[in-house]
Amino acid sequence: MKTISENRAFGGVQGVYTHSSALCDCDMTFGLFLPEQAESGPVPVVWYLSGLTCTHENAMVKAGAQKWAAEAGLAMVFPDTSPRGPGVANDEAYDLGQGAGFYVNATEAPWAPHFRMWDYVTEELPNILFSAFPVAEERQSIMGHSMGGHGALTIAMGFPGRFRSVSAFAPIANPTASDWGRKQFTAYLGPDESKWAPHDATLLMRKRGFDGPILIDQGASDQFLDLLKPEALAEAMAARRQGGILRMQKGYDHSYFFVSTFIEDHIAFHAAALYD
């Protein structure tokens, strides 16, 4: 692992690190904010998964999370959204290929050799994180935006007991019924739709739910609302009697202005679960 940068922020340190990934067969970069409390011992950690076209940097720079994480004594990790670099498959479209890993393990050509983002985020990067930094493996929560909201919800439900809470901003909530999902799942996982189901938050909610609190914020003026399908997830939560909150925020769109407006609420939500 190589340190790219470390900057003092709100009494803690915002770092950027790169490492050679055995799973993705390329170098991967991630950001990690450690609050001042980490100088005295391991602190709880919140994973932040970003959306389409993003790198590790977007949320790290635009979400404004560090101030609130510092006050709550939480670490925050910002993984990249896909493998990158020479020899890594790509596509001319912004919603497929580099920057659009969709947090799945690709099984189809030409994506399979590198696009293993599910295992990267749930296995390889955690192993690095918990061995190299003062973060508490037994106190984790997860959140994300858009494609990253999809990833956060599916990973949280896919690993019962690992995460104490999950939240999302404008998640792709029902990708098997959306052009943001069907296109990518066909490319990465093939045409057999039974292989898509473990990566659809609405289907997972109907099947198993989440063993903790959920917070979802959705902009009511989101330009991608028809692709995100929050109503499907809301119906699945209601049918399952899932404990959670889904808020439609009047006038807000899909941007990081929306995320930064409500990030304080999400950090406080996770802090309450992590320090319970």
Salt bridges, closest charged atoms under 4 A:
GLU39 OE2 - ARG8 NH2 3.40
GLU71 OE2 - LYS67 NZ 3.28
ASP80 OD2 - ARG84 NE 2.69
ASP95 OD1 - LYS183 NZ 2.65
ASP119 OD2 - ARG116 NH2 2.88
GLU193 OE2 - ARG182 NH2 2.70
ASP217 OD1 - ARG247 NE 2.69
ASP217 OD2 - HIS266 NE2 2.75
ASP222 OD2 - HIS254 ND1 2.62
ASP265 OD2 - ARG247 NH2 3.01
